[in-house]
């Protein structure tokens, strides 16, 4: 763990990733302190200052009802990060359990579980999330549900592939010979060997969950106003391009910065842990 | 039977199974909708009797498995039902909007191959060097923003500040092209109108690049990673001891084995593009399936939702079969094998 951290900080690219992610996380946590206009996270209207280009004190300009874009981006980060963590906290255990069982038990269980996984994987990710959001009311919780539904199959596939390879290893056989239960073999013997790959994928995915969630709200199927969200900020501003460019460019760059940061770290982790799939 | 035909048969079989699963899944999702689709379609002024009639016509009062049975029966006759949003057969709607989306996705897919693979090769050949670092940064940036953000950035730079490309649409209004295939790049050629072809190509460039950027990054990254592994193999050492140029070693020997995993990823990215096309189309006012798809989802138009998702998934499965066949064709272990693995 210490070694991993040292390597992360030694490489300039992954150091950049750590800095970007730290910036994003800190600005989300301390949004109340940093934001020049914390009240602008909600349904505030200030027509005296609407649609202002970047200028002091609005360093990223104001939106069409006069809210500070910088403040809204900070609060949008908070929601995006919570969403990303919750989605992974639900999707990863489900996917991992399915992958482990399918890979270890084999037979009909394996066939059924993996075909179900394939079905989820053969609907283009965004389309699946969109159809679920279409059925449910567009709220934050349902958005998380929709993204979770499209996310677990990737972990099922990943863990399934590793489990199939590990199943034949000597240590698994040894555990079976001394009478370990299937549950013990799966969760205590095989699972620890999947952890590096899972952690690496989770780091990369935290960025991608933010990306997909912003895509959903860009289409109007995610977080609803007045809650600040990067995707819907881009969508709302896109109609006023190119004149009011700050409405779209800053939220767009905010997504880029966050996802780029997670990707830099994820990439470095993959090299360090050698968990290339 | 040649191994390739066998693979084709096997893949077609599983694809049909998966498609049946997709249809059940999406059908189930679409039927647990809160709210009465018949009431939504007819509006608040309809009488209870009208709503009841429409419910009966749509089989909404039956159980979900029975409804699914009706759906399959209609589907076997090429009928996906009537869209409550446009009041036209869903198949007709999809036939109108799908070609524009497919054209965009195909061009983006092409860009992904012709830009992503060479970038990956260059990156691996000069690994650790400046070229490598620049390409790695670009590919990572490419995958780090949703395609709608790239669409906005490309549009601002290359259509507004440097007016090199058109801002929106598929083709300039001055050209009237008879729709034959629905693919403008093909239809303009059929019409023999090369000016219109050039114009349509010009219009598709920015949206296609915006859509392709993340795929380009993905393909370049994967090609690089696989090639670097290949570089450690003895046969590369041997090629080097023969005195072959680094370029030849990279393009011919180190690249070949990495082509197979790269193609697999390209197939998966194609699926992502079918979804992401929705985002790019919204920015560039591209008259594809996007606006229709979002509109029917927001209006809970069951038939149209099921139809759209089904058609997109089928397209994705077909693309994957093509990729699998390509891989089988490229890989001599499969192409020349007597038994299918």
Contacts between the chains, C-beta under 8 A, distances in Angstrom:
chain1	res1	chain2	res2	distance
A	13	B	136	7.9
A	13	B	137	7.9
A	115	B	17	7.1
A	115	B	18	7.3
A	115	B	21	6.9
A	116	B	21	7.4
A	118	B	14	8.0
A	118	B	18	5.6
A	118	B	21	7.9
A	119	B	18	5.6
A	119	B	21	3.8
A	119	B	22	5.6
A	119	B	25	6.1
A	120	B	25	7.7
A	122	B	18	5.1
A	122	B	19	7.8
A	122	B	22	6.1
A	122	B	271	7.5
A	122	B	313	5.6
A	122	B	316	6.1
A	122	B	317	6.0
A	122	B	320	7.8
A	123	B	22	5.8
A	123	B	25	7.6
A	123	B	26	7.3
A	123	B	309	6.4
A	123	B	312	7.7
A	123	B	313	5.2
A	123	B	316	7.8
A	124	B	271	4.5
A	124	B	272	6.4
A	124	B	274	4.5
A	124	B	275	3.8
A	124	B	312	5.9
A	124	B	313	7.3
A	124	B	316	5.9
A	125	B	271	7.4
A	125	B	272	6.3
A	125	B	275	5.9
A	126	B	272	7.4
A	126	B	275	3.1
A	126	B	276	6.3
A	126	B	278	6.6
A	126	B	279	7.7
A	127	B	274	7.0
A	127	B	275	4.8
A	127	B	278	7.8
A	127	B	293	7.8
A	127	B	308	7.9
A	127	B	309	5.8
A	127	B	312	5.5
A	127	B	313	7.7
A	128	B	309	7.8
A	130	B	275	7.6
A	130	B	278	7.4
A	130	B	293	7.1
A	130	B	294	7.5
A	130	B	297	5.8
A	131	B	26	6.1
A	131	B	29	5.8
A	131	B	30	7.2
A	131	B	297	6.6
A	131	B	305	5.8
A	131	B	309	5.6
A	132	B	29	6.2
A	133	B	297	7.2
A	134	B	296	7.8
A	134	B	297	3.3
A	134	B	298	6.9
A	134	B	300	6.6
A	134	B	305	6.1
A	135	B	29	5.5
A	135	B	30	6.6
A	135	B	32	6.4
A	135	B	33	5.0
A	135	B	34	7.9
A	135	B	300	7.4
A	136	B	34	8.0
A	137	B	34	7.7
A	207	B	144	6.9
A	211	B	144	7.8
A	211	B	145	7.4
A	211	B	146	5.0
A	212	B	146	7.8
A	214	B	146	5.9
A	215	B	146	4.9
A	215	B	148	6.8
A	215	B	276	7.4
A	215	B	279	5.7
A	218	B	146	7.2
A	218	B	148	5.4
A	218	B	279	6.1
A	218	B	282	7.5
A	219	B	278	6.5
A	219	B	279	7.1
A	219	B	282	7.2
A	219	B	294	5.5
A	220	B	294	7.0
A	220	B	298	7.2
A	221	B	294	7.6
A	221	B	297	7.0
A	221	B	298	7.9
A	231	B	146	7.6
A	231	B	148	7.9
A	234	B	148	6.3
A	234	B	149	6.6
A	234	B	152	6.6
A	235	B	148	7.8
A	235	B	282	7.5
A	238	B	148	7.9
A	238	B	152	6.4
A	238	B	282	7.5
A	238	B	283	5.9
A	241	B	152	6.9
A	241	B	155	6.9
A	241	B	156	6.6
A	241	B	160	7.4
A	242	B	156	5.7
A	242	B	160	4.1
A	242	B	161	7.7
A	245	B	156	6.2
A	248	B	152	5.1
A	249	B	152	7.0
A	249	B	153	7.5
A	249	B	156	7.1
A	252	B	145	7.0
A	252	B	148	7.9
A	252	B	149	3.9
A	252	B	152	5.5
A	252	B	153	6.8
A	253	B	149	7.8
A	255	B	145	6.0
A	255	B	146	6.4
A	255	B	149	5.8
A	256	B	141	7.3
A	256	B	144	5.6
A	256	B	145	4.2
A	256	B	149	6.2
A	259	B	144	4.3
A	259	B	145	6.5
A	260	B	140	6.7
A	260	B	141	6.4
A	260	B	144	3.9
A	260	B	145	7.8
A	263	B	140	5.5
A	263	B	143	6.5
A	263	B	144	5.3
A	264	B	140	6.8
A	267	B	140	6.9
A	276	B	225	6.5
